[in-house]
Amino acid sequence: MDGNNEKLKFCKFCGAKIPEDAVMCTHCGRQVEQLASSQPNVVINNSNTNTNTNVNNNTNGGFRGSPKNKWVSLILCFFLGCFGAHKFYEERAGMGILYLFTAGLCGIGVLIDFINLLFKPNPYYV
């Protein structure tokens, strides 16, 4: 030995003498031993028994709201749009009152609603 009572081993890459408890070679710098993991083993016992209890009674194909006829709303919009009749038909009383007092948002709102109603499916849901 070298004169001290230290236990030595040989590096498996360069063959140099290194301390027995060394993980890295002090001469070539390569790893000679696996690092000891100090993390505990984790066991996960997942006993999740949650089930989806969502009960929807949708009779209109999953859409929320009540079904409205596109053509009824379109005719109301064309003839009585400035009074907000189509908004009242859609059960949107707040917008109907706004259309009533602003003459259908100066006609621009009625025009936009008319174009939107043309491209909605029949029946559409509000």
A tleap script that builds the chain and sets N, CA, C and O, in Angstrom:
source leaprc.protein.ff14SB
mol = sequence {
  NMET ASP GLY ASN ASN GLU LYS LEU LYS PHE
  CYS LYS PHE CYS GLY ALA LYS ILE PRO GLU
  ASP ALA VAL MET CYS THR HIE CYS GLY ARG
  GLN VAL GLU GLN LEU ALA SER SER GLN PRO
  ASN VAL VAL ILE ASN ASN SER ASN THR ASN
  THR ASN THR ASN VAL ASN ASN ASN THR ASN
  GLY GLY PHE ARG GLY SER PRO LYS ASN LYS
  TRP VAL SER LEU ILE LEU CYS PHE PHE LEU
  GLY CYS PHE GLY ALA HIE LYS PHE TYR GLU
  GLU ARG ALA GLY MET GLY ILE LEU TYR LEU
  PHE THR ALA GLY LEU CYS GLY ILE GLY VAL
  LEU ILE ASP PHE ILE ASN LEU LEU PHE LYS
  PRO ASN PRO TYR TYR CVAL
}
set mol.1.N position { 0.831 -1.174 0.000 }
set mol.1.CA position { 0.000 0.000 0.000 }
set mol.1.C position { 0.875 1.236 0.000 }
set mol.1.O position { 2.101 1.122 -0.003 }
set mol.2.N position { 0.287 2.390 0.003 }
set mol.2.CA position { 1.008 3.643 -0.135 }
set mol.2.C position { 1.556 4.175 1.175 }
set mol.2.O position { 2.175 5.239 1.143 }
set mol.3.N position { 1.400 3.587 2.237 }
set mol.3.CA position { 1.884 4.120 3.501 }
set mol.3.C position { 0.739 4.544 4.399 }
set mol.3.O position { 0.926 4.625 5.613 }
set mol.4.N position { -0.413 4.812 3.867 }
set mol.4.CA position { -1.564 5.092 4.718 }
set mol.4.C position { -2.460 3.864 4.726 }
set mol.4.O position { -2.305 2.978 3.886 }
set mol.5.N position { -3.359 3.807 5.629 }
set mol.5.CA position { -4.187 2.608 5.799 }
set mol.5.C position { -5.470 2.689 4.977 }
set mol.5.O position { -6.464 2.053 5.326 }
set mol.6.N position { -5.462 3.434 3.930 }
set mol.6.CA position { -6.649 3.621 3.098 }
set mol.6.C position { -6.756 2.451 2.122 }
set mol.6.O position { -5.772 2.059 1.494 }
set mol.7.N position { -7.974 1.897 2.005 }
set mol.7.CA position { -8.196 0.800 1.068 }
set mol.7.C position { -8.352 1.385 -0.326 }
set mol.7.O position { -9.015 2.406 -0.510 }
set mol.8.N position { -7.746 0.741 -1.297 }
set mol.8.CA position { -7.746 1.244 -2.666 }
set mol.8.C position { -8.334 0.206 -3.610 }
set mol.8.O position { -8.410 -0.983 -3.297 }
set mol.9.N position { -8.739 0.683 -4.749 }
set mol.9.CA position { -9.185 -0.172 -5.844 }
set mol.9.C position { -8.644 0.421 -7.125 }
set mol.9.O position { -8.103 1.527 -7.122 }
set mol.10.N position { -8.788 -0.305 -8.219 }
set mol.10.CA position { -8.279 0.160 -9.502 }
set mol.10.C position { -9.431 0.701 -10.348 }
set mol.10.O position { -10.520 0.128 -10.352 }
set mol.11.N position { -9.194 1.793 -11.059 }
set mol.11.CA position { -10.174 2.343 -12.002 }
set mol.11.C position { -10.299 1.382 -13.169 }
set mol.11.O position { -9.287 0.936 -13.709 }
set mol.12.N position { -11.509 1.058 -13.565 }
set mol.12.CA position { -11.692 0.102 -14.664 }
set mol.12.C position { -11.472 0.738 -16.028 }
set mol.12.O position { -11.523 0.043 -17.043 }
set mol.13.N position { -11.230 2.041 -16.075 }
set mol.13.CA position { -10.981 2.701 -17.358 }
set mol.13.C position { -9.501 3.031 -17.565 }
set mol.13.O position { -8.945 2.759 -18.630 }
set mol.14.N position { -8.863 3.619 -16.545 }
set mol.14.CA position { -7.461 4.015 -16.724 }
set mol.14.C position { -6.494 3.160 -15.904 }
set mol.14.O position { -5.283 3.234 -16.116 }
set mol.15.N position { -7.005 2.349 -14.970 }
set mol.15.CA position { -6.167 1.462 -14.178 }
set mol.15.C position { -5.473 2.126 -13.009 }
set mol.15.O position { -4.661 1.479 -12.348 }
set mol.16.N position { -5.753 3.384 -12.721 }
set mol.16.CA position { -5.103 4.092 -11.620 }
set mol.16.C position { -5.694 3.642 -10.299 }
set mol.16.O position { -6.839 3.195 -10.238 }
set mol.17.N position { -4.903 3.764 -9.237 }
set mol.17.CA position { -5.376 3.426 -7.904 }
set mol.17.C position { -6.228 4.585 -7.380 }
set mol.17.O position { -5.802 5.740 -7.391 }
set mol.18.N position { -7.450 4.249 -6.918 }
set mol.18.CA position { -8.385 5.238 -6.387 }
set mol.18.C position { -8.935 4.713 -5.069 }
set mol.18.O position { -8.872 3.508 -4.828 }
set mol.19.N position { -9.475 5.575 -4.202 }
set mol.19.CA position { -10.060 5.095 -2.936 }
set mol.19.C position { -11.211 4.123 -3.219 }
set mol.19.O position { -11.916 4.248 -4.221 }
set mol.20.N position { -11.384 3.161 -2.322 }
set mol.20.CA position { -12.369 2.105 -2.532 }
set mol.20.C position { -13.794 2.636 -2.579 }
set mol.20.O position { -14.627 2.057 -3.276 }
set mol.21.N position { -14.109 3.709 -1.870 }
set mol.21.CA position { -15.462 4.239 -1.841 }
set mol.21.C position { -15.698 5.314 -2.908 }
set mol.21.O position { -16.752 5.950 -2.915 }
set mol.22.N position { -14.732 5.523 -3.805 }
set mol.22.CA position { -14.876 6.551 -4.842 }
set mol.22.C position { -15.879 6.108 -5.902 }
set mol.22.O position { -15.930 4.942 -6.295 }
set mol.23.N position { -16.661 7.061 -6.344 }
set mol.23.CA position { -17.615 6.808 -7.419 }
set mol.23.C position { -17.038 7.296 -8.743 }
set mol.23.O position { -17.322 6.732 -9.800 }
set mol.24.N position { -16.225 8.350 -8.676 }
set mol.24.CA position { -15.563 8.914 -9.852 }
set mol.24.C position { -14.056 8.693 -9.708 }
set mol.24.O position { -13.508 8.783 -8.610 }
set mol.25.N position { -13.408 8.409 -10.812 }
set mol.25.CA position { -11.962 8.236 -10.802 }
set mol.25.C position { -11.305 9.598 -10.596 }
set mol.25.O position { -11.660 10.577 -11.253 }
set mol.26.N position { -10.340 9.648 -9.672 }
set mol.26.CA position { -9.667 10.917 -9.390 }
set mol.26.C position { -8.629 11.259 -10.448 }
set mol.26.O position { -8.114 12.377 -10.463 }
set mol.27.N position { -8.313 10.319 -11.332 }
set mol.27.CA position { -7.311 10.563 -12.367 }
set mol.27.C position { -7.943 10.880 -13.721 }
set mol.27.O position { -7.605 11.881 -14.354 }
set mol.28.N position { -8.877 10.006 -14.167 }
set mol.28.CA position { -9.463 10.228 -15.502 }
set mol.28.C position { -10.832 10.914 -15.447 }
set mol.28.O position { -11.315 11.403 -16.468 }
set mol.29.N position { -11.462 10.955 -14.268 }
set mol.29.CA position { -12.724 11.672 -14.108 }
set mol.29.C position { -13.948 10.905 -14.561 }
set mol.29.O position { -15.040 11.471 -14.610 }
set mol.30.N position { -13.801 9.634 -14.894 }
set mol.30.CA position { -14.952 8.851 -15.345 }
set mol.30.C position { -15.646 8.185 -14.167 }
set mol.30.O position { -15.046 7.970 -13.114 }
set mol.31.N position { -16.905 7.868 -14.360 }
set mol.31.CA position { -17.698 7.249 -13.300 }
set mol.31.C position { -17.390 5.759 -13.264 }
set mol.31.O position { -17.527 5.063 -14.270 }
set mol.32.N position { -16.969 5.269 -12.085 }
set mol.32.CA position { -16.600 3.865 -11.957 }
set mol.32.C position { -17.640 3.054 -11.199 }
set mol.32.O position { -17.627 1.826 -11.275 }
set mol.33.N position { -18.537 3.701 -10.472 }
set mol.33.CA position { -19.572 3.008 -9.699 }
set mol.33.C position { -20.915 3.693 -9.947 }
set mol.33.O position { -20.976 4.872 -10.298 }
set mol.34.N position { -21.962 2.943 -9.759 }
set mol.34.CA position { -23.303 3.511 -9.854 }
set mol.34.C position { -23.569 4.353 -8.619 }
set mol.34.O position { -23.154 4.004 -7.514 }
set mol.35.N position { -24.267 5.468 -8.815 }
set mol.35.CA position { -24.622 6.320 -7.698 }
set mol.35.C position { -25.710 5.640 -6.881 }
set mol.35.O position { -26.674 5.109 -7.433 }
set mol.36.N position { -25.553 5.660 -5.595 }
set mol.36.CA position { -26.546 5.062 -4.713 }
set mol.36.C position { -27.729 6.014 -4.588 }
set mol.36.O position { -27.555 7.202 -4.313 }
set mol.37.N position { -28.913 5.492 -4.790 }
set mol.37.CA position { -30.116 6.305 -4.700 }
set mol.37.C position { -30.595 6.339 -3.258 }
set mol.37.O position { -30.798 5.301 -2.629 }
set mol.38.N position { -30.770 7.548 -2.749 }
set mol.38.CA position { -31.238 7.682 -1.372 }
set mol.38.C position { -32.736 7.954 -1.319 }
set mol.38.O position { -33.281 8.226 -0.249 }
set mol.39.N position { -33.404 7.881 -2.470 }
set mol.39.CA position { -34.840 8.128 -2.490 }
set mol.39.C position { -35.590 6.853 -2.123 }
set mol.39.O position { -35.216 5.765 -2.561 }
set mol.40.N position { -36.618 6.978 -1.341 }
set mol.40.CA position { -37.379 5.785 -0.962 }
set mol.40.C position { -38.235 5.300 -2.129 }
set mol.40.O position { -38.589 6.066 -3.025 }
set mol.41.N position { -38.553 4.032 -2.094 }
set mol.41.CA position { -39.464 3.492 -3.090 }
set mol.41.C position { -40.870 3.985 -2.783 }
set mol.41.O position { -41.315 3.940 -1.636 }
set mol.42.N position { -41.563 4.452 -3.803 }
set mol.42.CA position { -42.892 4.995 -3.625 }
set mol.42.C position { -43.895 4.018 -4.216 }
set mol.42.O position { -43.779 3.623 -5.376 }
set mol.43.N position { -44.858 3.638 -3.430 }
set mol.43.CA position { -45.904 2.737 -3.870 }
set mol.43.C position { -47.199 3.538 -3.918 }
set mol.43.O position { -47.610 4.138 -2.925 }
set mol.44.N position { -47.822 3.539 -5.063 }
set mol.44.CA position { -49.074 4.287 -5.234 }
set mol.44.C position { -50.222 3.291 -5.292 }
set mol.44.O position { -50.311 2.469 -6.204 }
set mol.45.N position { -51.077 3.381 -4.321 }
set mol.45.CA position { -52.293 2.571 -4.319 }
set mol.45.C position { -53.452 3.496 -4.634 }
set mol.45.O position { -54.002 4.140 -3.742 }
set mol.46.N position { -53.818 3.559 -5.891 }
set mol.46.CA position { -54.894 4.451 -6.314 }
set mol.46.C position { -56.197 3.674 -6.294 }
set mol.46.O position { -56.419 2.780 -7.111 }
set mol.47.N position { -57.029 4.018 -5.378 }
set mol.47.CA position { -58.332 3.367 -5.296 }
set mol.47.C position { -59.426 4.376 -5.622 }
set mol.47.O position { -60.408 4.507 -4.891 }
set mol.48.N position { -59.243 5.080 -6.722 }
set mol.48.CA position { -60.194 6.099 -7.140 }
set mol.48.C position { -61.459 5.424 -7.644 }
set mol.48.O position { -61.432 4.707 -8.644 }
set mol.49.N position { -62.545 5.650 -6.964 }
set mol.49.CA position { -63.808 5.056 -7.361 }
set mol.49.C position { -64.812 6.104 -7.801 }
set mol.49.O position { -66.017 5.851 -7.798 }
set mol.50.N position { -64.323 7.288 -8.181 }
set mol.50.CA position { -65.236 8.338 -8.624 }
set mol.50.C position { -65.869 7.949 -9.950 }
set mol.50.O position { -65.192 7.476 -10.863 }
set mol.51.N position { -67.141 8.150 -10.040 }
set mol.51.CA position { -67.852 7.883 -11.284 }
set mol.51.C position { -68.596 9.139 -11.695 }
set mol.51.O position { -68.975 9.958 -10.857 }
set mol.52.N position { -68.794 9.277 -12.969 }
set mol.52.CA position { -69.505 10.437 -13.491 }
set mol.52.C position { -70.986 10.264 -13.218 }
set mol.52.O position { -71.614 9.330 -13.716 }
set mol.53.N position { -71.531 11.157 -12.436 }
set mol.53.CA position { -72.947 11.077 -12.098 }
set mol.53.C position { -73.734 12.195 -12.768 }
set mol.53.O position { -74.807 12.577 -12.301 }
set mol.54.N position { -73.198 12.715 -13.862 }
set mol.54.CA position { -73.857 13.789 -14.585 }
set mol.54.C position { -75.067 13.235 -15.323 }
set mol.54.O position { -74.934 12.371 -16.191 }
set mol.55.N position { -76.231 13.728 -14.979 }
set mol.55.CA position { -77.454 13.264 -15.611 }
set mol.55.C position { -78.105 14.464 -16.285 }
set mol.55.O position { -78.646 15.352 -15.626 }
set mol.56.N position { -78.042 14.472 -17.597 }
set mol.56.CA position { -78.668 15.542 -18.370 }
set mol.56.C position { -79.919 15.001 -19.030 }
set mol.56.O position { -79.925 13.899 -19.577 }
set mol.57.N position { -80.936 15.761 -18.973 }
set mol.57.CA position { -82.186 15.380 -19.624 }
set mol.57.C position { -82.392 16.226 -20.859 }
set mol.57.O position { -83.443 16.844 -21.027 }
set mol.58.N position { -81.390 16.259 -21.727 }
set mol.58.CA position { -81.500 17.045 -22.954 }
set mol.58.C position { -82.330 16.278 -23.967 }
set mol.58.O position { -81.997 15.151 -24.332 }
set mol.59.N position { -83.385 16.880 -24.407 }
set mol.59.CA position { -84.219 16.260 -25.424 }
set mol.59.C position { -83.997 16.898 -26.787 }
set mol.59.O position { -84.618 16.496 -27.770 }
set mol.60.N position { -83.099 17.908 -26.852 }
set mol.60.CA position { -82.880 18.602 -28.120 }
set mol.60.C position { -81.477 18.345 -28.662 }
set mol.60.O position { -80.843 19.255 -29.195 }
set mol.61.N position { -80.989 17.115 -28.531 }
set mol.61.CA position { -79.738 16.736 -29.158 }
set mol.61.C position { -78.502 17.284 -28.484 }
set mol.61.O position { -77.477 17.432 -29.149 }
set mol.62.N position { -78.543 17.595 -27.197 }
set mol.62.CA position { -77.381 18.077 -26.493 }
set mol.62.C position { -77.229 19.579 -26.499 }
set mol.62.O position { -76.303 20.109 -25.884 }
set mol.63.N position { -78.123 20.281 -27.185 }
set mol.63.CA position { -78.040 21.740 -27.210 }
set mol.63.C position { -78.740 22.301 -25.989 }
set mol.63.O position { -79.747 21.763 -25.529 }
set mol.64.N position { -78.189 23.395 -25.468 }
set mol.64.CA position { -78.840 24.060 -24.350 }
set mol.64.C position { -79.881 25.020 -24.899 }
set mol.64.O position { -79.772 25.466 -26.041 }
set mol.65.N position { -80.872 25.337 -24.110 }
set mol.65.CA position { -81.883 26.303 -24.506 }
set mol.65.C position { -83.045 25.651 -25.231 }
set mol.65.O position { -83.094 24.435 -25.416 }
set mol.66.N position { -83.972 26.494 -25.632 }
set mol.66.CA position { -85.157 25.978 -26.297 }
set mol.66.C position { -85.019 26.142 -27.809 }
set mol.66.O position { -84.405 27.100 -28.278 }
set mol.67.N position { -85.586 25.213 -28.565 }
set mol.67.CA position { -85.476 25.304 -30.023 }
set mol.67.C position { -86.365 26.419 -30.572 }
set mol.67.O position { -87.491 26.620 -30.118 }
set mol.68.N position { -85.832 27.133 -31.557 }
set mol.68.CA position { -86.570 28.216 -32.219 }
set mol.68.C position { -86.574 27.954 -33.715 }
set mol.68.O position { -85.613 27.423 -34.272 }
set mol.69.N position { -87.673 28.338 -34.357 }
set mol.69.CA position { -87.794 28.163 -35.794 }
set mol.69.C position { -87.085 29.319 -36.503 }
set mol.69.O position { -87.348 30.489 -36.227 }
set mol.70.N position { -86.204 28.976 -37.400 }
set mol.70.CA position { -85.412 29.969 -38.123 }
set mol.70.C position { -86.309 30.902 -38.941 }
set mol.70.O position { -86.071 32.109 -38.982 }
set mol.71.N position { -87.313 30.363 -39.575 }
set mol.71.CA position { -88.132 31.155 -40.498 }
set mol.71.C position { -89.045 32.128 -39.759 }
set mol.71.O position { -89.290 33.236 -40.236 }
set mol.72.N position { -89.550 31.717 -38.592 }
set mol.72.CA position { -90.369 32.627 -37.792 }
set mol.72.C position { -89.526 33.818 -37.345 }
set mol.72.O position { -89.959 34.967 -37.434 }
set mol.73.N position { -88.321 33.531 -36.866 }
set mol.73.CA position { -87.438 34.599 -36.416 }
set mol.73.C position { -87.011 35.490 -37.577 }
set mol.73.O position { -86.883 36.703 -37.410 }
set mol.74.N position { -86.789 34.904 -38.744 }
set mol.74.CA position { -86.374 35.676 -39.920 }
set mol.74.C position { -87.494 36.626 -40.372 }
set mol.74.O position { -87.227 37.774 -40.730 }
set mol.75.N position { -88.733 36.152 -40.355 }
set mol.75.CA position { -89.874 37.007 -40.749 }
set mol.75.C position { -90.084 38.121 -39.727 }
set mol.75.O position { -90.344 39.265 -40.098 }
set mol.76.N position { -89.970 37.786 -38.439 }
set mol.76.CA position { -90.087 38.815 -37.410 }
set mol.76.C position { -88.975 39.854 -37.543 }
set mol.76.O position { -89.212 41.045 -37.342 }
set mol.77.N position { -87.781 39.413 -37.876 }
set mol.77.CA position { -86.657 40.331 -38.034 }
set mol.77.C position { -86.873 41.244 -39.241 }
set mol.77.O position { -86.559 42.433 -39.184 }
set mol.78.N position { -87.408 40.693 -40.330 }
set mol.78.CA position { -87.598 41.479 -41.549 }
set mol.78.C position { -88.683 42.549 -41.368 }
set mol.78.O position { -88.500 43.706 -41.747 }
set mol.79.N position { -89.823 42.139 -40.779 }
set mol.79.CA position { -90.944 43.071 -40.680 }
set mol.79.C position { -90.938 43.913 -39.399 }
set mol.79.O position { -91.293 45.091 -39.440 }
set mol.80.N position { -90.549 43.339 -38.289 }
set mol.80.CA position { -90.617 44.039 -37.008 }
set mol.80.C position { -89.252 44.109 -36.311 }
set mol.80.O position { -89.186 44.211 -35.086 }
set mol.81.N position { -88.175 44.055 -37.084 }
set mol.81.CA position { -86.830 44.050 -36.513 }
set mol.81.C position { -86.489 45.307 -35.760 }
set mol.81.O position { -85.799 45.249 -34.742 }
set mol.82.N position { -86.958 46.452 -36.240 }
set mol.82.CA position { -86.631 47.696 -35.550 }
set mol.82.C position { -87.309 47.786 -34.189 }
set mol.82.O position { -86.901 48.592 -33.354 }
set mol.83.N position { -88.338 46.972 -33.949 }
set mol.83.CA position { -88.990 46.916 -32.645 }
set mol.83.C position { -88.447 45.780 -31.780 }
set mol.83.O position { -88.861 45.624 -30.632 }
set mol.84.N position { -87.526 44.989 -32.321 }
set mol.84.CA position { -86.904 43.901 -31.568 }
set mol.84.C position { -87.774 42.682 -31.400 }
set mol.84.O position { -87.561 41.911 -30.465 }
set mol.85.N position { -88.752 42.473 -32.274 }
set mol.85.CA position { -89.677 41.350 -32.124 }
set mol.85.C position { -88.950 40.006 -32.191 }
set mol.85.O position { -89.302 39.073 -31.469 }
set mol.86.N position { -87.943 39.907 -33.053 }
set mol.86.CA position { -87.211 38.639 -33.166 }
set mol.86.C position { -86.392 38.370 -31.901 }
set mol.86.O position { -86.162 37.210 -31.558 }
set mol.87.N position { -85.954 39.404 -31.212 }
set mol.87.CA position { -85.223 39.220 -29.961 }
set mol.87.C position { -86.165 38.757 -28.851 }
set mol.87.O position { -85.795 37.925 -28.022 }
set mol.88.N position { -87.391 39.302 -28.839 }
set mol.88.CA position { -88.372 38.834 -27.868 }
set mol.88.C position { -88.750 37.383 -28.152 }
set mol.88.O position { -88.965 36.606 -27.221 }
set mol.89.N position { -88.835 37.009 -29.436 }
set mol.89.CA position { -89.132 35.618 -29.807 }
set mol.89.C position { -88.018 34.682 -29.319 }
set mol.89.O position { -88.289 33.552 -28.911 }
set mol.90.N position { -86.788 35.147 -29.361 }
set mol.90.CA position { -85.647 34.346 -28.900 }
set mol.90.C position { -85.502 34.365 -27.386 }
set mol.90.O position { -84.537 33.818 -26.850 }
set mol.91.N position { -86.443 34.984 -26.694 }
set mol.91.CA position { -86.451 35.103 -25.231 }
set mol.91.C position { -85.266 35.907 -24.726 }
set mol.91.O position { -84.719 35.618 -23.662 }
set mol.92.N position { -84.874 36.908 -25.482 }
set mol.92.CA position { -83.817 37.834 -25.082 }
set mol.92.C position { -84.460 39.207 -24.898 }
set mol.92.O position { -84.327 40.097 -25.738 }
set mol.93.N position { -85.158 39.347 -23.776 }
set mol.93.CA position { -85.945 40.553 -23.537 }
set mol.93.C position { -85.069 41.793 -23.412 }
set mol.93.O position { -85.469 42.872 -23.849 }
set mol.94.N position { -83.896 41.663 -22.829 }
set mol.94.CA position { -83.006 42.818 -22.688 }
set mol.94.C position { -82.599 43.384 -24.038 }
set mol.94.O position { -82.634 44.597 -24.245 }
set mol.95.N position { -82.213 42.506 -24.957 }
set mol.95.CA position { -81.854 42.961 -26.300 }
set mol.95.C position { -83.088 43.479 -27.041 }
set mol.95.O position { -82.993 44.421 -27.828 }
set mol.96.N position { -84.241 42.863 -26.788 }
set mol.96.CA position { -85.477 43.330 -27.413 }
set mol.96.C position { -85.818 44.746 -26.996 }
set mol.96.O position { -86.228 45.561 -27.822 }
set mol.97.N position { -85.652 45.038 -25.727 }
set mol.97.CA position { -85.913 46.406 -25.236 }
set mol.97.C position { -84.906 47.383 -25.823 }
set mol.97.O position { -85.265 48.503 -26.188 }
set mol.98.N position { -83.645 46.964 -25.916 }
set mol.98.CA position { -82.620 47.820 -26.522 }
set mol.98.C position { -82.960 48.115 -27.982 }
set mol.98.O position { -82.855 49.259 -28.423 }
set mol.99.N position { -83.367 47.087 -28.734 }
set mol.99.CA position { -83.765 47.293 -30.134 }
set mol.99.C position { -84.997 48.191 -30.221 }
set mol.99.O position { -85.112 49.003 -31.139 }
set mol.100.N position { -85.916 48.044 -29.268 }
set mol.100.CA position { -87.141 48.833 -29.257 }
set mol.100.C position { -86.836 50.325 -29.094 }
set mol.100.O position { -87.429 51.155 -29.782 }
set mol.101.N position { -85.920 50.668 -28.193 }
set mol.101.CA position { -85.611 52.077 -27.929 }
set mol.101.C position { -84.584 52.682 -28.880 }
set mol.101.O position { -84.451 53.904 -28.942 }
set mol.102.N position { -83.854 51.846 -29.626 }
set mol.102.CA position { -82.835 52.388 -30.541 }
set mol.102.C position { -83.168 52.103 -32.000 }
set mol.102.O position { -82.311 52.241 -32.873 }
set mol.103.N position { -84.404 51.707 -32.263 }
set mol.103.CA position { -84.849 51.371 -33.626 }
set mol.103.C position { -83.933 50.335 -34.249 }
set mol.103.O position { -83.424 50.507 -35.357 }
set mol.104.N position { -83.739 49.264 -33.513 }
set mol.104.CA position { -82.933 48.160 -34.038 }
set mol.104.C position { -81.477 48.527 -34.184 }
set mol.104.O position { -80.826 48.148 -35.158 }
set mol.105.N position { -80.956 49.274 -33.204 }
set mol.105.CA position { -79.574 49.778 -33.245 }
set mol.105.C position { -79.331 50.534 -34.549 }
set mol.105.O position { -78.344 50.319 -35.252 }
set mol.106.N position { -80.280 51.433 -34.839 }
set mol.106.CA position { -80.255 52.285 -36.041 }
set mol.106.C position { -80.281 51.473 -37.328 }
set mol.106.O position { -79.747 51.902 -38.351 }
set mol.107.N position { -80.899 50.307 -37.275 }
set mol.107.CA position { -81.042 49.473 -38.458 }
set mol.107.C position { -79.853 48.575 -38.723 }
set mol.107.O position { -79.976 47.571 -39.425 }
set mol.108.N position { -78.711 48.920 -38.173 }
set mol.108.CA position { -77.518 48.102 -38.411 }
set mol.108.C position { -77.638 46.758 -37.697 }
set mol.108.O position { -77.266 45.725 -38.254 }
set mol.109.N position { -78.151 46.764 -36.478 }
set mol.109.CA position { -78.340 45.526 -35.725 }
set mol.109.C position { -79.327 44.604 -36.394 }
set mol.109.O position { -79.141 43.387 -36.404 }
set mol.110.N position { -80.391 45.181 -36.962 }
set mol.110.CA position { -81.401 44.379 -37.658 }
set mol.110.C position { -80.788 43.727 -38.890 }
set mol.110.O position { -81.039 42.552 -39.159 }
set mol.111.N position { -79.988 44.477 -39.638 }
set mol.111.CA position { -79.344 43.932 -40.842 }
set mol.111.C position { -78.390 42.798 -40.479 }
set mol.111.O position { -78.374 41.761 -41.142 }
set mol.112.N position { -77.608 42.991 -39.440 }
set mol.112.CA position { -76.677 41.936 -39.010 }
set mol.112.C position { -77.439 40.713 -38.528 }
set mol.112.O position { -77.068 39.587 -38.857 }
set mol.113.N position { -78.503 40.916 -37.752 }
set mol.113.CA position { -79.306 39.791 -37.273 }
set mol.113.C position { -79.970 39.050 -38.425 }
set mol.113.O position { -80.052 37.822 -38.399 }
set mol.114.N position { -80.442 39.770 -39.430 }
set mol.114.CA position { -81.089 39.142 -40.577 }
set mol.114.C position { -80.100 38.231 -41.315 }
set mol.114.O position { -80.441 37.106 -41.681 }
set mol.115.N position { -78.886 38.718 -41.529 }
set mol.115.CA position { -77.871 37.903 -42.216 }
set mol.115.C position { -77.492 36.693 -41.363 }
set mol.115.O position { -77.339 35.591 -41.891 }
set mol.116.N position { -77.340 36.884 -40.053 }
set mol.116.CA position { -77.021 35.759 -39.168 }
set mol.116.C position { -78.123 34.715 -39.164 }
set mol.116.O position { -77.847 33.515 -39.171 }
set mol.117.N position { -79.362 35.165 -39.154 }
set mol.117.CA position { -80.477 34.220 -39.140 }
set mol.117.C position { -80.565 33.426 -40.443 }
set mol.117.O position { -80.999 32.274 -40.435 }
set mol.118.N position { -80.161 34.026 -41.552 }
set mol.118.CA position { -80.172 33.298 -42.826 }
set mol.118.C position { -79.249 32.084 -42.795 }
set mol.118.O position { -79.539 31.067 -43.425 }
set mol.119.N position { -78.155 32.185 -42.073 }
set mol.119.CA position { -77.173 31.111 -42.080 }
set mol.119.C position { -77.280 30.174 -40.883 }
set mol.119.O position { -76.454 29.271 -40.743 }
set mol.120.N position { -78.273 30.362 -40.019 }
set mol.120.CA position { -78.466 29.454 -38.890 }
set mol.120.C position { -79.218 28.214 -39.351 }
set mol.120.O position { -80.014 28.282 -40.287 }
set mol.121.N position { -78.968 27.076 -38.697 }
set mol.121.CA position { -79.734 25.871 -39.039 }
set mol.121.C position { -81.151 25.971 -38.494 }
set mol.121.O position { -81.428 26.765 -37.595 }
set mol.122.N position { -82.025 25.175 -39.035 }
set mol.122.CA position { -83.402 25.154 -38.564 }
set mol.122.C position { -83.690 23.790 -37.979 }
set mol.122.O position { -83.533 22.803 -38.696 }
set mol.123.N position { -84.091 23.664 -36.753 }
set mol.123.CA position { -84.258 24.696 -35.742 }
set mol.123.C position { -82.918 25.066 -35.142 }
set mol.123.O position { -81.984 24.265 -35.166 }
set mol.124.N position { -82.815 26.254 -34.613 }
set mol.124.CA position { -81.623 26.681 -33.891 }
set mol.124.C position { -82.006 26.842 -32.442 }
set mol.124.O position { -83.180 27.006 -32.112 }
set mol.125.N position { -80.999 26.795 -31.567 }
set mol.125.CA position { -81.262 26.769 -30.134 }
set mol.125.C position { -80.747 28.034 -29.479 }
set mol.125.O position { -79.623 28.468 -29.727 }
set mol.126.N position { -81.593 28.621 -28.635 }
set mol.126.CA position { -81.244 29.859 -27.927 }
set mol.126.C position { -81.210 29.561 -26.453 }
set mol.126.O position { -80.938 30.452 -25.649 }
savepdb mol mol.pdb
quit
